[in-house]
Amino acid sequence: MQIGLVLVGGFLPRLAGYTSANIPLTPELLERMKWMLIGIQFAGVFTAGIILWFFPITRARAAKTRADLDLRQAVMQPIQPPVC
């Protein structure tokens, strides 16, 4: 979200060729900004998909991690005497 605000707020208009606030936006400039924003979002989603595709986790590894976390939680909890 914050990256999107930075892009729309300052970097993207300059990259698209909009340099002066005194000059009105043209339809061509708006179209260029739209396609640049779509391209940046597509690149982000594509990169995230590649990272997830090659993320080295299996069900066995997830089960081992869950067991390790459960063991750590059991060790960290103090043994309380029963309440009468």
C-alpha positions in Angstrom: 0.0 0.0 0.0 2.7 2.5 1.0 4.8 1.7 -2.1 1.7 2.4 -4.2 1.2 5.7 -2.6 4.9 6.6 -3.2 4.5 5.6 -6.9 1.3 7.5 -7.5 2.3 10.4 -5.3 5.6 11.4 -7.0 7.7 8.8 -8.8 5.2 7.5 -11.4 4.1 10.9 -12.7 7.6 12.0 -13.2 8.6 8.7 -14.8 5.6 9.1 -17.2 6.7 12.5 -18.2 4.5 14.8 -16.1 6.9 17.5 -14.8 4.9 20.6 -14.0 1.7 21.0 -12.0 0.8 24.0 -14.0 0.3 21.9 -17.2 -2.9 19.9 -17.3 -2.8 16.2 -17.7 -3.3 14.9 -21.2 -5.2 11.7 -22.1 -2.0 10.2 -23.5 -0.2 10.9 -20.2 -3.0 9.4 -18.1 -3.0 6.3 -20.3 0.8 6.0 -20.0 0.5 6.3 -16.2 -2.3 3.7 -16.1 -0.3 1.1 -18.1 2.8 1.8 -16.0 0.9 1.2 -12.8 -0.7 -2.0 -14.2 2.8 -3.2 -15.3 4.3 -2.5 -11.9 1.5 -4.4 -10.1 1.8 -7.3 -12.6 5.6 -7.5 -12.0 5.0 -7.6 -8.2 2.4 -10.3 -8.5 4.5 -12.3 -10.9 7.6 -12.0 -8.6 5.5 -13.2 -5.6 4.2 -16.1 -7.6 7.7 -17.2 -8.6 8.9 -16.9 -5.0 5.9 -19.0 -3.8 6.5 -21.6 -6.5 10.0 -22.2 -5.5 9.5 -21.9 -1.8 11.1 -25.1 -0.3 8.3 -26.4 2.0 6.6 -29.7 2.0 3.9 -31.2 4.2 6.6 -33.2 6.1 8.7 -30.0 6.7 5.6 -28.2 7.8 4.7 -31.0 10.3 8.2 -31.0 11.7 8.1 -27.2 12.2 4.7 -27.5 13.9 6.1 -30.3 16.2 9.2 -28.1 17.0 6.9 -25.1 17.8 4.7 -27.3 20.0 7.7 -28.7 21.9 9.1 -25.2 22.4 5.7 -24.0 23.7 5.5 -26.9 26.1 9.0 -26.3 27.5 8.3 -22.6 28.0 5.1 -23.0 30.0 5.7 -23.4 33.7 4.2 -26.4 35.5 1.4 -25.1 37.7 0.2 -27.1 40.7 -3.4 -28.1 40.7 -5.9 -25.7 42.2 -8.0 -27.2 45.1 
